[in-house]
Amino acid sequence: AVQSRCTRFRFSPLNKQMLPRLQFIMTEESIPFDLEGLQAAVKLSCGDMRRCLNLLQACALSTVKVSVDTIYDVSGYPRPKDVELAGTSMLQTPFVESYEFLQGLVEAKGISRS
């Protein structure tokens, strides 16, 4: 009943416009960063500025410099290289070996199984 009385705003993703603004914010806040780290944050946030700022804030509070590694560590997402290794393992090795390899990734890097 309440939903019918509300206006829903749907915003389109901001992928291209986000990077210059994020650079400005990080510079103004005196947070060390590298460009690849910001690009990773933009990619993982899917164009959602609020989600991206929350991720960058968590990184800034937990590490000295915002980089690709810190973005993936804080977000909990697997690194693209780990996903590639997992896919290669599943396609090219027997099931038991692949399962053990994936289990090792989960334990060593804290990657989610889902």
N, C-alpha and C positions, 0 to 999 in steps of 0.2 A: 504494500500500500504506500509506504513512504517513497519507494523507488519511483513510482509513477509521478510523484510530485517534484522530483529532482531532475536537474539537467546533467547529462553525462557529457563530460569533455573528453574527447579522444585526440591526443596529440600525436603527431607523426614523429618518427625517430629523428634525432638531430645529428647523425653521424658526422657529417662534413663540418657543421658549424661548431661542434664541441671542442675540437682540439685547440684552436686559438684561445677560446675562453678559458679552458682548463690551464693552458700555459700561463695566462694572465693571473688566474687565481693562485696557482702554485708559486709564482714569482712574488705576488703581493703578500702571500702568507709566509714567505721565506722558507719554503719546503724544497729541499734538493730533489731533483727528479731527472730522469732521462726521457727523451722523446719516445723511445720504444715502450717504456712503462706506461706512458699516457695513452699510446695507441692500443696497448693491451687492455687498459681499463675501458676505453671506448668500445672496443670489440666485445668485451665480456658484459658490458652494461646494455648492449643492444640499442644504443641511441637514447637511453634514458638518463638524462642529466642528473637527476636526484640519486639514482642508483650508483652512477659513476662517482659523484661527489662523496657518497657514503663509503664506497670502496677506497677512494683515495684518502679519506680521513682516517679510516682504519689502518691503512698502510703507513701513513705519516705518524700515527701514534705508536705503531709497533716496530718501526725500523727507522734507520737514519736517513735513507734515501729511497724514494719511490722508483722501483725498476721493474722490469718484466718479472723477475723472480719473486719479488715481494708481492706483486699484484696476484700472481698465481698462488703463492703460499697463503695469503690472507683470504682470497676469495674461495679457496677450496676446489677450484676447477683444475682438472689435469692439464699439464702443459701440452701443446700440440705435438711435440716430439714424443711424449709418453703415449699419446693416443695413437700416433703412427706406429710406434713399436708394438703396442698391444694388438693393433689390427694386423700387422705383419706376422706377429707370432700366431695369432688365431688362424690365419690363412695358410701359413707355410709350415707349421710344426704339428706333430700329433697332439691330440686333445690333452693328454696328461702333461706333456711338457708345456703346452700353452697355458694350462690351468696353473701350473706351478710358477710360471713366469709372471702371470697376472697376479697371483697371490703375493709374490715377492714385491711387485709394484705397489700393491695395496698396503703392505706392511712397511715398506721402506719409505714411501712418499705420502702415505695417508690418503691415497686416491680412493674415491668412492667406487663401489662396484656397480652402481646403477647408472 
